[in-house]
């Protein structure tokens, strides 16, 4: 059984995308220079699937402040702001389970196709949804 699986994997193309290039360059700036001169080509990224669990979206106008999303969040990333009766989501700690999206009675929380969320500051405005 293991041998059959090995043969099957050897004959299929890899599922990964060689983005941005097939092989890691010695220098990123050198690669960018080659791209500018037309000597190298950057592979396009894989298209985002329609059912991707990406960064959360939040519509403040739809939110009624029921706090159900806070109760179901396993990572405790959603904080309630009592003075505004709105929420704040710290995406850096989110596990992207999207239980909050499923339980929201007004549809104030949703999914986006944004997944490139790397940042050096976990309190960056890119990683906080309000």
Secondary structure, DSSP 8 states (H G I E B T S, - for coil): -HHHHHHHHHHS--SS---S-SS--S-HHHHHHHHHHTS----------TT---SEEE-TTT-----HHHHH-TT--EEEETTTTEEEEEGGG-----HHHHH-SS--EEE-S------S-TT-GGGEE-
